[in-house]
Amino acid sequence: MEVVGILLPMNDILKVLVLVGFSWSYFLHGCQGCHYEEKLALLEIKTSINYPNGSSLSNWVGEDCCGWDGIVCDDRSSRVVSIVLDQKRESGDWYPNVTMFAQFEELIELNLNGNQIKGWVMPEGFISLRNVKNLSLSDNRLNDEAIAPWINNLTSLLFLYLSDNELRDLSYMEGFHGIQNLQVLHLNSNGLTDDSLNPWIFNLTSVTELSLSHNQLRTAPWIYNLTSLASAHFSSNQLAGPSILEGNALQGSIPSSLGKMTSLQVLDLSYNRLSGEIPQALTSNTPLVLLILSDNILEGDMLPKFSNMPHLIALDLHNNSFTGVLSRSLLDSPSLKFLDVRQNFIEGVIPSWLGDLPNLASLHLAGNSFKGSVPTQLCQLQNLHILDLSNNNLSGTIPRCLHNITSWKEMSLVTFMIPKEVNTTFYRVMISFAFTTKGMQYNYVGTPFSLMTGLDLSMNQISGTIPYEMGDLVELVSLNLSNNLLTGPFPDSFQNLKNLESLDLSHNNLNGNIPLRLSQLPYISSFSVAYNNLSGCIPWERQFTTFEADSFTGNPYLRGQLLGRNCLDDALPDANDDEQGDDELKQSIECELAYYIIVAVSFLVGFLGVIASLVFMENWRTKCFHFVDKCEMLSNVYK
C-alpha cells in the first residue's frame, strides 16, 4: 500500500483547524443556543398556560430559549433539562397536553406547581418522560384518576411532590412498582386515609423522606417496611387510640419500635392525639436531628431519663402535658439550636446549665411553672436570638449581663435547617417557631426566622429597675417586660434601640418621663407603657403619632392630647404618683413652717437689736452729759 502525503501551507492548515473546530462546536452546541423544536414546544406551552386571555411569560422572547425565565439547558447539548413554571396560570382550570412536554428528550426536572391543573390531554405522553427525576405537581386540583394511569411510566423518578391536591384513594394502584428508586414523596394536604395508602406504600423501601401531614391517617403500620426512611412527617393527622401498640399499628402512644429505624433523622408527629410517654428507645443514642412532637397529649418527663441524641438540632415539645423539671440530658446534644417546651407543666428553677449549650439560638420556656430568678448563665449564649420566659412564676431582677449576648448587639443570621451532609437526599428541611410580638402570635420560618430577635419576660413577678445596659441591645426587634413589678425610671438608653419594632412595658410601676428621643426610633410600630406611674408629656412626633390612647392609659400624671390632658395646662400637678404628691405636700408644709420661723426669729433679733441700741445710746448720752459738766467745771477754775 502506498501512502500519499499532501503538503499544505501553514496558513491553510490553520484555516482547516479553525473550520474543523467550528464544525465540532456547531455539532455540540447548535447554532442558536436551544434547539428549534424545543423552542417551538416552549412557545406552545406559553400559549396553553395563558389560554384564553392570560399574560404570563411575557419575557419569553428572543432566539435563545435557554435564557428564558424558568428554563435551564445542558451546557454541552443545549437541550432543555429543567422547566420550572411555578404559579404561572392566572385563572381557570388547566388541562395541559402532555405531548408538549414530550418534545424535551433530556428533561430532568418539571415543576408545574400551583397552576390549577385538573387533568391532562393525552396523558400517554408521559411515557416519553423517562428521564425525569424531579416532578412537582403540588397545589393543583389533581384527583386520583389524573395520577394513577401514567405515574409508573416515570421509571427514573427520584423526587415526587403531589401535596395540596384532591387525592383521596390510591389503593387501586398497583403500587409505585415502576419507580422503585423513589427517594422523596410528598402527599401533604390531600384527603388520604390508611386504606387509601394500602397496599402500594409498603413497596417504597427506597424512600428516605415521606411527608403525609394534613391528611386523615389513624394508623401507620407500613412505616416499619420503609427501612431507608430518614425523614417522616405525619403532623396534623388523627393518629389516636388506646395507649397500646396493636400489632404494627400506631395507636395512641408512640411505639418504641420507632427506635429501631436506624436511619431516622427527622420525625414530625405534631398536631395529633398521641398520648403516654416518649419511649426510651426513640431517644437513646439515635441519629435524630429534628424531633417534633408538639400539640399532642403526651405526659410524664419531657424526655426519658437516659436520653442521648448527640446529633439533635431541634426539639419541639410544646403544648403537651409534660411534668417534672427540664431534662439535663439535653447536655448530650451539643448542637442543639432550637428548644421549645412552651405550654406544659414543667417546674423548678431554670437550670444554669442551659448556658453550656453554645449553639442555642431559640429558647422557649413560656407557659410553665418555672420559679426563681433568671439565671445569669443565659448571658453566655452568644448566638441567642429568641428568649421567651413569659407566663411563669419568675422573680428576682433582670440580669444586667444580658447586654453580653452578641447576637442582640451585632447583626447575625441563624439557620434552622438540616445540614446537607446529614442526608444527601434532603434539599432543605426547615422548622418554624411561634413568637408573640406586637400583641399577636406570629410563625417564623426561613429568612424571617433567621433575622428575628426577641426577649419576652412578661407575666412574671420580676422586680427592680430595668438595667440601663439593655440600651446596648441595638439588634433587638421585640422586647416585652409587661405585667411584672418593675420600678424606677424609663431608661434613657432605650433611645439607642434602633431596630426595635415592638416595646411593651405596660402594667408595672415605672415612673419619670418617656424619653423624648424614643419617638425617633425608625421602626417602632407597637408601643405600650399603659398602667404605670409615668409623668410629663408624651413625645408627639414621627412614629408616636400613630399610637392610640390605650398605649398610654393608666398613667394619671402623663399628659398629651390622646389622654385629654394638655401639656400646657399649668393646673395639672407634676407629681409622678400619689406618694410623690404626698411627699411634695409634706415638703411644702415644712418649707412654709420654716419661713414663719425665720420671720419670727428675724423679728425677735431685730427687736432685741433695737433695745440694745437704745441702751447703748442712753449710756453714751449720759457719758456725754457727764463729760460736758466736767468741761464746764474746768472752765470756771481756769477763769
RORO-661191 format. One record per residue (C-alpha): x, y, z; residue number from 1; residue in one letter. Coordinates in steps of 0.2 Angstrom, whole numbers, plus 5000, padded with zeros to 4 digits. Last residue first. Layout:
// RORO-661191
ATOM   px   py   pz num residu
ATOM    X    Y    Z NUM      a
...
This chain:
// RORO-661191
ATOM   px   py   pz num residu
ATOM 4945 5658 5675 639      k
ATOM 4954 5642 5674 638      y
ATOM 4943 5635 5688 637      v
ATOM 4927 5640 5679 636      n
ATOM 4932 5631 5663 635      s
ATOM 4937 5616 5672 634      l
ATOM 4919 5615 5679 633      m
ATOM 4911 5617 5662 632      e
ATOM 4922 5603 5654 631      c
ATOM 4917 5591 5668 630      k
ATOM 4899 5595 5666 629      d
ATOM 4901 5592 5647 628      v
ATOM 4909 5575 5650 627      f
ATOM 4895 5570 5662 626      h
ATOM 4882 5575 5648 625      f
ATOM 4892 5564 5635 624      c
ATOM 4893 5549 5647 623      k
ATOM 4874 5550 5650 622      t
ATOM 4871 5551 5631 621      r
ATOM 4883 5537 5628 620      w
ATOM 4873 5526 5641 619      n
ATOM 4857 5531 5633 618      e
ATOM 4863 5527 5615 617      m
ATOM 4869 5510 5621 616      f
ATOM 4853 5506 5630 615      v
ATOM 4843 5512 5614 614      l
ATOM 4854 5501 5603 613      s
ATOM 4852 5486 5614 612      a
ATOM 4833 5488 5613 611      i
ATOM 4833 5490 5594 610      v
ATOM 4844 5474 5592 609      g
ATOM 4832 5464 5603 608      l
ATOM 4818 5469 5592 607      f
ATOM 4828 5465 5576 606      g
ATOM 4833 5448 5583 605      v
ATOM 4815 5444 5588 604      l
ATOM 4809 5450 5571 603      f
ATOM 4822 5439 5562 602      s
ATOM 4817 5424 5573 601      v
ATOM 4799 5426 5569 600      a
ATOM 4802 5428 5550 599      v
ATOM 4814 5413 5550 598      i
ATOM 4801 5403 5560 597      i
ATOM 4787 5408 5548 596      y
ATOM 4798 5403 5533 595      y
ATOM 4802 5386 5541 594      a
ATOM 4784 5382 5543 593      l
ATOM 4781 5386 5525 592      e
ATOM 4795 5375 5519 591      c
ATOM 4789 5361 5530 590      e
ATOM 4772 5362 5524 589      i
ATOM 4778 5362 5506 588      s
ATOM 4789 5347 5509 587      q
ATOM 4775 5337 5516 586      k
ATOM 4764 5342 5501 585      l
ATOM 4779 5336 5490 584      e
ATOM 4780 5320 5499 583      d
ATOM 4761 5317 5497 582      d
ATOM 4762 5320 5479 581      g
ATOM 4776 5308 5477 580      q
ATOM 4765 5295 5485 579      e
ATOM 4751 5300 5474 578      d
ATOM 4761 5297 5458 577      d
ATOM 4773 5306 5447 576      n
ATOM 4770 5323 5453 575      a
ATOM 4769 5337 5440 574      d
ATOM 4752 5343 5446 573      p
ATOM 4740 5349 5432 572      l
ATOM 4734 5367 5434 571      a
ATOM 4748 5373 5422 570      d
ATOM 4739 5365 5407 569      d
ATOM 4752 5367 5393 568      l
ATOM 4754 5348 5391 567      c
ATOM 4736 5346 5388 566      n
ATOM 4727 5332 5397 565      r
ATOM 4713 5323 5386 564      g
ATOM 4723 5307 5386 563      l
ATOM 4727 5307 5367 562      l
ATOM 4731 5326 5368 561      q
ATOM 4745 5323 5380 560      g
ATOM 4750 5322 5398 559      r
ATOM 4755 5308 5410 558      l
ATOM 4751 5311 5428 557      y
ATOM 4737 5298 5429 556      p
ATOM 4746 5284 5420 555      n
ATOM 4733 5271 5417 554      g
ATOM 4732 5275 5398 553      t
ATOM 4747 5277 5387 552      f
ATOM 4746 5264 5373 551      s
ATOM 4727 5263 5375 550      d
ATOM 4727 5281 5368 549      a
ATOM 4732 5275 5351 548      e
ATOM 4749 5276 5343 547      f
ATOM 4752 5283 5325 546      t
ATOM 4759 5300 5331 545      t
ATOM 4772 5290 5341 544      f
ATOM 4781 5285 5325 543      q
ATOM 4786 5303 5320 542      r
ATOM 4781 5316 5333 541      e
ATOM 4771 5318 5349 540      w
ATOM 4783 5314 5364 539      p
ATOM 4770 5311 5378 538      i
ATOM 4772 5325 5391 537      c
ATOM 4777 5323 5409 536      g
ATOM 4773 5308 5421 535      s
ATOM 4774 5289 5422 534      l
ATOM 4766 5279 5436 533      n
ATOM 4762 5263 5426 532      n
ATOM 4746 5257 5419 531      y
ATOM 4750 5258 5400 530      a
ATOM 4768 5259 5394 529      v
ATOM 4764 5252 5377 528      s
ATOM 4772 5253 5359 527      f
ATOM 4770 5244 5343 526      s
ATOM 4776 5251 5327 525      s
ATOM 4794 5256 5331 524      i
ATOM 4804 5255 5315 523      y
ATOM 4813 5272 5315 522      p
ATOM 4816 5275 5333 521      l
ATOM 4815 5294 5334 520      q
ATOM 4800 5294 5346 519      s
ATOM 4812 5287 5359 518      l
ATOM 4821 5304 5358 517      r
ATOM 4809 5312 5370 516      l
ATOM 4812 5299 5384 515      p
ATOM 4796 5295 5392 514      i
ATOM 4796 5304 5409 513      n
ATOM 4798 5298 5427 512      g
ATOM 4790 5282 5435 511      n
ATOM 4789 5264 5431 510      l
ATOM 4777 5253 5442 509      n
ATOM 4772 5239 5430 508      n
ATOM 4757 5235 5419 507      h
ATOM 4764 5240 5402 506      s
ATOM 4782 5240 5397 505      l
ATOM 4779 5233 5379 504      d
ATOM 4791 5238 5365 503      l
ATOM 4789 5232 5347 502      s
ATOM 4799 5236 5332 501      e
ATOM 4816 5239 5339 500      l
ATOM 4830 5241 5326 499      n
ATOM 4837 5257 5333 498      k
ATOM 4837 5253 5351 497      l
ATOM 4848 5268 5356 496      n
ATOM 4833 5278 5363 495      q
ATOM 4832 5264 5376 494      f
ATOM 4847 5271 5385 493      s
ATOM 4835 5284 5393 492      d
ATOM 4829 5271 5404 491      p
ATOM 4811 5273 5410 490      f
ATOM 4813 5277 5428 489      p
ATOM 4811 5266 5443 488      g
ATOM 4800 5251 5447 487      t
ATOM 4797 5234 5439 486      l
ATOM 4784 5223 5447 485      l
ATOM 4779 5212 5431 484      n
ATOM 4765 5213 5419 483      n
ATOM 4775 5219 5404 482      s
ATOM 4793 5216 5400 481      l
ATOM 4791 5213 5381 480      n
ATOM 4805 5217 5369 479      l
ATOM 4805 5214 5350 478      s
ATOM 4817 5218 5337 477      v
ATOM 4834 5218 5347 476      l
ATOM 4849 5222 5336 475      e
ATOM 4853 5238 5346 474      v
ATOM 4854 5228 5363 473      l
ATOM 4865 5241 5371 472      d
ATOM 4850 5250 5379 471      g
ATOM 4849 5235 5390 470      m
ATOM 4864 5242 5399 469      e
ATOM 4852 5254 5409 468      y
ATOM 4845 5239 5418 467      p
ATOM 4827 5240 5421 466      i
ATOM 4824 5243 5439 465      t
ATOM 4819 5230 5452 464      g
ATOM 4806 5217 5451 463      s
ATOM 4801 5201 5441 462      i
ATOM 4785 5193 5446 461      q
ATOM 4781 5185 5429 460      n
ATOM 4768 5189 5415 459      m
ATOM 4781 5196 5403 458      s
ATOM 4799 5191 5401 457      l
ATOM 4800 5191 5382 456      d
ATOM 4816 5195 5373 455      l
ATOM 4816 5195 5354 454      g
ATOM 4827 5193 5338 453      t
ATOM 4820 5188 5321 452      m
ATOM 4833 5188 5306 451      l
ATOM 4835 5169 5304 450      s
ATOM 4816 5166 5306 449      f
ATOM 4811 5179 5294 448      p
ATOM 4823 5171 5282 447      t
ATOM 4815 5154 5283 446      g
ATOM 4801 5151 5295 445      v
ATOM 4793 5162 5308 444      y
ATOM 4775 5160 5315 443      n
ATOM 4767 5175 5323 442      y
ATOM 4757 5177 5339 441      q
ATOM 4750 5194 5341 440      m
ATOM 4751 5209 5353 439      g
ATOM 4765 5217 5343 438      k
ATOM 4776 5201 5347 437      t
ATOM 4772 5184 5352 436      t
ATOM 4783 5170 5345 435      f
ATOM 4779 5154 5336 434      a
ATOM 4793 5144 5328 433      f
ATOM 4797 5136 5311 432      s
ATOM 4807 5122 5305 431      i
ATOM 4817 5120 5289 430      m
ATOM 4822 5104 5279 429      v
ATOM 4831 5109 5263 428      r
ATOM 4836 5098 5248 427      y
ATOM 4837 5082 5258 426      f
ATOM 4843 5067 5248 425      t
ATOM 4861 5070 5254 424      t
ATOM 4857 5065 5272 423      n
ATOM 4866 5073 5286 422      v
ATOM 4878 5082 5275 421      e
ATOM 4865 5094 5269 420      k
ATOM 4864 5101 5286 419      p
ATOM 4846 5101 5292 418      i
ATOM 4838 5118 5293 417      m
ATOM 4837 5131 5306 416      f
ATOM 4848 5145 5300 415      t
ATOM 4855 5159 5311 414      v
ATOM 4860 5176 5305 413      l
ATOM 4870 5189 5314 412      s
ATOM 4868 5208 5317 411      m
ATOM 4878 5213 5332 410      e
ATOM 4871 5218 5349 409      k
ATOM 4857 5205 5352 408      w
ATOM 4868 5192 5343 407      s
ATOM 4882 5196 5355 406      t
ATOM 4874 5192 5371 405      i
ATOM 4884 5202 5384 404      n
ATOM 4870 5215 5385 403      h
ATOM 4860 5202 5395 402      l
ATOM 4873 5205 5409 401      c
ATOM 4862 5216 5420 400      r
ATOM 4851 5201 5424 399      p
ATOM 4833 5207 5426 398      i
ATOM 4828 5206 5444 397      t
ATOM 4821 5192 5456 396      g
ATOM 4805 5183 5452 395      s
ATOM 4799 5170 5440 394      l
ATOM 4782 5162 5442 393      n
ATOM 4779 5158 5423 392      n
ATOM 4770 5167 5409 391      n
ATOM 4784 5173 5399 390      s
ATOM 4802 5165 5398 389      l
ATOM 4804 5168 5379 388      d
ATOM 4822 5170 5373 387      l
ATOM 4824 5172 5354 386      i
ATOM 4841 5176 5345 385      h
ATOM 4854 5168 5356 384      l
ATOM 4870 5165 5347 383      n
ATOM 4881 5172 5362 382      q
ATOM 4873 5161 5375 381      l
ATOM 4884 5165 5390 380      q
ATOM 4871 5178 5396 379      c
ATOM 4860 5163 5400 378      l
ATOM 4872 5159 5414 377      q
ATOM 4864 5174 5423 376      t
ATOM 4850 5163 5428 375      p
ATOM 4833 5172 5428 374      v
ATOM 4827 5171 5446 373      s
ATOM 4817 5158 5455 372      g
ATOM 4801 5149 5448 371      k
ATOM 4797 5139 5432 370      f
ATOM 4778 5134 5432 369      s
ATOM 4776 5133 5413 368      n
ATOM 4768 5145 5400 367      g
ATOM 4784 5151 5392 366      a
ATOM 4800 5140 5390 365      l
ATOM 4805 5144 5373 364      h
ATOM 4824 5145 5369 363      l
ATOM 4830 5150 5351 362      s
ATOM 4848 5151 5347 361      a
ATOM 4857 5138 5357 360      l
ATOM 4874 5134 5349 359      n
ATOM 4884 5136 5365 358      p
ATOM 4873 5124 5376 357      l
ATOM 4883 5127 5392 356      d
ATOM 4872 5141 5397 355      g
ATOM 4857 5129 5399 354      l
ATOM 4867 5123 5413 353      w
ATOM 4860 5136 5425 352      s
ATOM 4844 5127 5426 351      p
ATOM 4828 5137 5425 350      i
ATOM 4821 5134 5443 349      v
ATOM 4808 5120 5446 348      g
ATOM 4793 5116 5436 347      e
ATOM 4787 5109 5419 346      i
ATOM 4768 5109 5417 345      f
ATOM 4767 5112 5398 344      n
ATOM 4763 5126 5387 343      q
ATOM 4780 5130 5379 342      r
ATOM 4794 5116 5378 341      v
ATOM 4803 5123 5363 340      d
ATOM 4821 5121 5361 339      l
ATOM 4831 5126 5345 338      f
ATOM 4849 5126 5342 337      k
ATOM 4855 5110 5349 336      l
ATOM 4872 5105 5343 335      s
ATOM 4879 5100 5360 334      p
ATOM 4865 5087 5362 333      s
ATOM 4871 5077 5377 332      d
ATOM 4868 5092 5388 331      l
ATOM 4850 5090 5384 330      l
ATOM 4851 5075 5396 329      s
ATOM 4848 5088 5410 328      r
ATOM 4829 5087 5406 327      s
ATOM 4820 5102 5412 326      l
ATOM 4810 5098 5428 325      v
ATOM 4795 5087 5431 324      g
ATOM 4779 5087 5420 323      t
ATOM 4774 5085 5402 322      f
ATOM 4756 5089 5397 321      s
ATOM 4758 5094 5379 320      n
ATOM 4758 5111 5370 319      n
ATOM 4776 5112 5366 318      h
ATOM 4788 5098 5363 317      l
ATOM 4799 5104 5349 316      d
ATOM 4817 5098 5349 315      l
ATOM 4829 5105 5336 314      a
ATOM 4847 5101 5332 313      i
ATOM 4849 5084 5339 312      l
ATOM 4865 5075 5333 311      h
ATOM 4870 5068 5350 310      p
ATOM 4853 5062 5355 309      m
ATOM 4855 5053 5372 308      n
ATOM 4841 5050 5383 307      s
ATOM 4844 5041 5399 306      f
ATOM 4830 5048 5410 305      k
ATOM 4816 5048 5396 304      p
ATOM 4812 5066 5390 303      l
ATOM 4799 5079 5394 302      m
ATOM 4795 5068 5410 301      d
ATOM 4777 5062 5410 300      g
ATOM 4764 5066 5398 299      e
ATOM 4760 5067 5379 298      l
ATOM 4743 5075 5374 297      i
ATOM 4748 5081 5357 296      n
ATOM 4752 5098 5350 295      d
ATOM 4771 5096 5349 294      s
ATOM 4780 5080 5345 293      l
ATOM 4794 5087 5333 292      i
ATOM 4811 5079 5334 291      l
ATOM 4824 5085 5322 290      l
ATOM 4842 5078 5321 289      v
ATOM 4838 5060 5326 288      l
ATOM 4853 5048 5324 287      p
ATOM 4848 5039 5340 286      t
ATOM 4858 5036 5355 285      n
ATOM 4843 5033 5366 284      s
ATOM 4829 5045 5362 283      t
ATOM 4816 5034 5352 282      l
ATOM 4821 5018 5363 281      a
ATOM 4816 5027 5379 280      q
ATOM 4798 5029 5373 279      p
ATOM 4790 5046 5375 278      i
ATOM 4776 5045 5387 277      e
ATOM 4758 5042 5385 276      g
ATOM 4746 5051 5372 275      s
ATOM 4746 5055 5354 274      l
ATOM 4732 5065 5348 273      r
ATOM 4739 5073 5333 272      n
ATOM 4746 5090 5329 271      y
ATOM 4764 5085 5329 270      s
ATOM 4771 5069 5324 269      l
ATOM 4787 5075 5315 268      d
ATOM 4802 5064 5314 267      l
ATOM 4818 5068 5306 266      v
ATOM 4834 5058 5307 265      q
ATOM 4828 5040 5305 264      l
ATOM 4841 5029 5298 263      s
ATOM 4842 5017 5312 262      t
ATOM 4824 5014 5312 261      m
ATOM 4824 5003 5328 260      k
ATOM 4819 5017 5339 259      g
ATOM 4802 5018 5330 258      l
ATOM 4799 5001 5339 257      s
ATOM 4796 5011 5355 256      s
ATOM 4779 5014 5348 255      p
ATOM 4772 5032 5352 254      i
ATOM 4756 5031 5362 253      s
ATOM 4739 5032 5354 252      g
ATOM 4739 5019 5341 251      q
ATOM 4752 5016 5328 250      l
ATOM 4748 4999 5320 249      a
ATOM 4761 4986 5320 248      n
ATOM 4752 4973 5330 247      g
ATOM 4742 4984 5342 246      e
ATOM 4753 4996 5351 245      l
ATOM 4745 5002 5367 244      i
ATOM 4739 5019 5373 243      s
ATOM 4722 5017 5366 242      p
ATOM 4718 5027 5350 241      g
ATOM 4725 5042 5341 240      a
ATOM 4734 5047 5325 239      l
ATOM 4722 5059 5318 238      q
ATOM 4733 5069 5306 237      n
ATOM 4740 5086 5308 236      s
ATOM 4758 5081 5308 235      s
ATOM 4764 5065 5299 234      f
ATOM 4781 5070 5293 233      h
ATOM 4795 5056 5292 232      a
ATOM 4813 5060 5287 231      s
ATOM 4826 5046 5287 230      a
ATOM 4816 5031 5279 229      l
ATOM 4828 5018 5272 228      s
ATOM 4819 5004 5280 227      t
ATOM 4802 5009 5275 226      l
ATOM 4793 4992 5280 225      n
ATOM 4792 4999 5298 224      y
ATOM 4781 5014 5292 223      i
ATOM 4768 5002 5284 222      w
ATOM 4759 5000 5301 221      p
ATOM 4754 5019 5301 220      a
ATOM 4737 5021 5310 219      t
ATOM 4724 5035 5310 218      r
ATOM 4728 5044 5294 217      l
ATOM 4716 5058 5289 216      q
ATOM 4728 5070 5280 215      n
ATOM 4737 5086 5285 214      h
ATOM 4755 5079 5285 213      s
ATOM 4760 5064 5274 212      l
ATOM 4778 5068 5271 211      s
ATOM 4790 5054 5267 210      l
ATOM 4809 5056 5265 209      e
ATOM 4821 5042 5263 208      t
ATOM 4810 5031 5251 207      v
ATOM 4820 5016 5245 206      s
ATOM 4808 5003 5253 205      t
ATOM 4793 5011 5244 204      l
ATOM 4784 4994 5242 203      n
ATOM 4773 4995 5258 202      f
ATOM 4765 5011 5250 201      i
ATOM 4756 5000 5237 200      w
ATOM 4745 4991 5249 199      p
ATOM 4737 5001 5256 198      n
ATOM 4738 5020 5255 197      l
ATOM 4719 5023 5253 196      s
ATOM 4715 5012 5267 195      d
ATOM 4725 5022 5279 194      d
ATOM 4716 5038 5274 193      t
ATOM 4721 5052 5261 192      l
ATOM 4711 5068 5259 191      g
ATOM 4725 5078 5252 190      n
ATOM 4736 5091 5262 189      s
ATOM 4753 5083 5261 188      n
ATOM 4757 5069 5249 187      l
ATOM 4776 5072 5247 186      h
ATOM 4787 5058 5242 185      l
ATOM 4806 5058 5242 184      v
ATOM 4818 5044 5237 183      q
ATOM 4809 5035 5223 182      l
ATOM 4821 5021 5216 181      n
ATOM 4807 5008 5213 180      q
ATOM 4798 5020 5201 179      i
ATOM 4788 5007 5190 178      g
ATOM 4781 4997 5205 177      h
ATOM 4773 5013 5213 176      f
ATOM 4760 5002 5219 175      g
ATOM 4747 4993 5208 174      e
ATOM 4735 5007 5210 173      m
ATOM 4718 5003 5217 172      y
ATOM 4723 5010 5234 171      s
ATOM 4726 5027 5228 170      l
ATOM 4710 5034 5236 169      d
ATOM 4708 5053 5240 168      r
ATOM 4719 5064 5230 167      l
ATOM 4712 5082 5228 166      e
ATOM 4728 5091 5228 165      n
ATOM 4739 5101 5241 164      d
ATOM 4754 5090 5240 163      s
ATOM 4759 5079 5225 162      l
ATOM 4778 5081 5225 161      y
ATOM 4789 5067 5218 160      l
ATOM 4808 5066 5219 159      f
ATOM 4818 5051 5212 158      l
ATOM 4809 5047 5196 157      l
ATOM 4819 5037 5183 156      s
ATOM 4805 5025 5179 155      t
ATOM 4792 5038 5175 154      l
ATOM 4780 5026 5167 153      n
ATOM 4773 5021 5184 152      n
ATOM 4764 5038 5186 151      i
ATOM 4754 5036 5170 150      w
ATOM 4736 5029 5174 149      p
ATOM 4736 5034 5193 148      a
ATOM 4738 5052 5193 147      i
ATOM 4723 5061 5185 146      a
ATOM 4712 5047 5191 145      e
ATOM 4716 5050 5209 144      d
ATOM 4712 5069 5208 143      n
ATOM 4723 5083 5203 142      l
ATOM 4717 5101 5208 141      r
ATOM 4734 5109 5209 140      n
ATOM 4745 5115 5224 139      d
ATOM 4759 5102 5221 138      s
ATOM 4764 5095 5204 137      l
ATOM 4782 5094 5206 136      s
ATOM 4792 5080 5196 135      l
ATOM 4811 5078 5199 134      n
ATOM 4820 5063 5190 133      k
ATOM 4813 5065 5173 132      v
ATOM 4822 5054 5161 131      n
ATOM 4808 5043 5156 130      r
ATOM 4797 5057 5150 129      l
ATOM 4792 5049 5134 128      s
ATOM 4779 5038 5143 127      i
ATOM 4771 5054 5150 126      f
ATOM 4764 5057 5133 125      g
ATOM 4750 5044 5137 124      e
ATOM 4742 5058 5147 123      p
ATOM 4734 5064 5130 122      m
ATOM 4726 5079 5137 121      v
ATOM 4728 5080 5156 120      w
ATOM 4718 5084 5172 119      g
ATOM 4713 5097 5185 118      k
ATOM 4729 5108 5184 117      i
ATOM 4726 5124 5193 116      q
ATOM 4744 5131 5190 115      n
ATOM 4751 5130 5208 114      g
ATOM 4766 5119 5205 113      n
ATOM 4771 5114 5187 112      l
ATOM 4789 5110 5190 111      n
ATOM 4797 5098 5178 110      l
ATOM 4815 5092 5181 109      e
ATOM 4826 5080 5171 108      i
ATOM 4821 5084 5153 107      l
ATOM 4834 5076 5141 106      e
ATOM 4822 5072 5126 105      e
ATOM 4811 5088 5128 104      f
ATOM 4797 5086 5115 103      q
ATOM 4787 5075 5127 102      a
ATOM 4782 5091 5136 101      f
ATOM 4770 5097 5123 100      m
ATOM 4764 5079 5121  99      t
ATOM 4757 5081 5139  98      v
ATOM 4743 5092 5133  97      n
ATOM 4739 5104 5148  96      p
ATOM 4721 5103 5155  95      y
ATOM 4721 5120 5165  94      w
ATOM 4707 5126 5176  93      d
ATOM 4703 5145 5176  92      g
ATOM 4714 5160 5180  91      s
ATOM 4732 5166 5180  90      e
ATOM 4742 5150 5176  89      r
ATOM 4760 5154 5180  88      k
ATOM 4761 5148 5198  87      q
ATOM 4778 5138 5197  86      d
ATOM 4783 5136 5179  85      l
ATOM 4800 5127 5181  84      v
ATOM 4806 5118 5166  83      i
ATOM 4823 5109 5168  82      s
ATOM 4834 5099 5156  81      v
ATOM 4831 5109 5140  80      v
ATOM 4844 5104 5126  79      r
ATOM 4860 5115 5123  78      s
ATOM 4870 5098 5121  77      s
ATOM 4885 5103 5131  76      r
ATOM 4879 5116 5144  75      d
ATOM 4863 5107 5147  74      d
ATOM 4848 5120 5146  73      c
ATOM 4839 5128 5160  72      v
ATOM 4822 5136 5158  71      i
ATOM 4812 5145 5172  70      g
ATOM 4814 5163 5164  69      d
ATOM 4821 5162 5146  68      w
ATOM 4840 5161 5143  67      g
ATOM 4840 5143 5136  66      c
ATOM 4826 5150 5124  65      c
ATOM 4840 5158 5113  64      d
ATOM 4831 5167 5099  63      e
ATOM 4822 5181 5108  62      g
ATOM 4806 5182 5118  61      v
ATOM 4799 5173 5133  60      w
ATOM 4798 5189 5143  59      n
ATOM 4779 5189 5143  58      s
ATOM 4779 5173 5152  57      l
ATOM 4762 5176 5159  56      s
ATOM 4749 5186 5150  55      s
ATOM 4732 5176 5152  54      g
ATOM 4717 5178 5140  53      n
ATOM 4711 5161 5134  52      p
ATOM 4723 5152 5136  51      y
ATOM 4739 5158 5145  50      n
ATOM 4746 5141 5150  49      i
ATOM 4742 5135 5133  48      s
ATOM 4750 5149 5123  47      t
ATOM 4766 5148 5134  46      k
ATOM 4766 5129 5132  45      i
ATOM 4766 5131 5113  44      e
ATOM 4780 5143 5115  43      l
ATOM 4790 5130 5124  42      l
ATOM 4787 5117 5111  41      a
ATOM 4793 5129 5097  40      l
ATOM 4809 5132 5107  39      k
ATOM 4811 5114 5109  38      e
ATOM 4809 5111 5090  37      e
ATOM 4822 5125 5087  36      y
ATOM 4835 5118 5099  35      h
ATOM 4842 5130 5112  34      c
ATOM 4858 5141 5109  33      g
ATOM 4857 5147 5091  32      q
ATOM 4870 5137 5080  31      c
ATOM 4869 5120 5089  30      g
ATOM 4880 5116 5104  29      h
ATOM 4889 5100 5100  28      l
ATOM 4888 5099 5081  27      f
ATOM 4892 5118 5080  26      y
ATOM 4907 5116 5091  25      s
ATOM 4913 5102 5080  24      w
ATOM 4910 5112 5064  23      s
ATOM 4919 5127 5072  22      f
ATOM 4934 5117 5077  21      g
ATOM 4935 5109 5060  20      v
ATOM 4935 5126 5052  19      l
ATOM 4948 5133 5063  18      v
ATOM 4959 5118 5060  17      l
ATOM 4957 5119 5041  16      v
ATOM 4961 5138 5042  15      k
ATOM 4976 5134 5052  14      l
ATOM 4982 5122 5040  13      i
ATOM 4979 5134 5025  12      d
ATOM 4990 5147 5034  11      n
ATOM 5004 5134 5037  10      m
ATOM 5005 5129 5018   9      p
ATOM 4998 5112 5014   8      l
ATOM 5008 5096 5010   7      l
ATOM 4998 5081 5005   6      i
ATOM 5006 5064 5009   5      g
ATOM 5002 5048 4999   4      v
ATOM 5004 5032 5007   3      v
ATOM 5006 5017 4995   2      e
ATOM 5000 5000 5000   1      m
